[in-house]
């Protein structure tokens, strides 16, 4: 489920953000990293909703850093262009 728009979609079509064992967050382009994951549609609007509501922070129980947000925005833009 996308944390921005709250719609159910296939996992492979979503962008995954994972909380690592060290307690930090990072973008998981492969979808196979260990740790708790949260998903966002590859759509700028969904990402804006997730950021505004701090849905990613709550889903992962960790503060999302600006560097991770920048990387996530790049991944959303890249995947959105592919579709």
ZIKA-V196314 format. One record per pair of residues at least 12 apart in sequence whose ideal C-beta (glycine too) atoms are under 10 Angstrom apart, sorted by the first residue. I is the first residue (numbers start at 1). J is the second residue. Records with the same first field share a line. If there is no record, write none. Layout:
I=J  J
This chain:
1=14  38  39  41  59
2=14  15  38  39  40  41  42  43  46  47  49  50  55
3=17  38  39  40  41  46  47  49  50  53  54  55  56  57  58  59  60
4=38  39  40  41  43  44  45  46  47  48  49  50  51  52  53  55  56  76
5=40  41  43  45  46  47  49  50  55
6=46  49  50  55
7=41  46
9=39  41  42
11=31  37  39
12=31
13=39  41  42  79  83
14=31  37  38  39  40  41  42  43  46  76  79
15=27  28  29  31  38  39  40  41  42  43  46  47  72  73  75  76  78  79  80
16=28  29  30  31  32  33  35  37  38  39  40  72  75
17=33  35  36  37  38  39  40  50  56  59  60  62  64  68  69  71  72  75
18=31  32  33  34  35  36  37  38  60
19=33  34  35  36  37  38  56  59  60  61  62  64
20=33  34  35  36  60  62
21=34  35  36
22=35  62
23=35  60  61  62  63
24=60  62  63  64  65  68
25=38  56  57  60  61  62  63  64  65  67  68  69  71  72
26=64  65  67  68  71  72
27=40  68  69  70  71  72  73  74  75  76
28=75
29=71  75  78  79
35=60
36=59  60  61  62
37=59  60
38=50  55  56  57  58  59  60  61  62  64
39=56  59
40=55  56  59  72  75  76  79
41=76  79  80  83
42=75  76  77  78  79  80  81  82  83
43=76  77  79  80  83
44=73  76  77  80
45=76  80
46=76  80
47=69  72  73  75  76  77  80
48=73  76
50=64  69  72  76
51=64  69  72  73
56=68  69  72
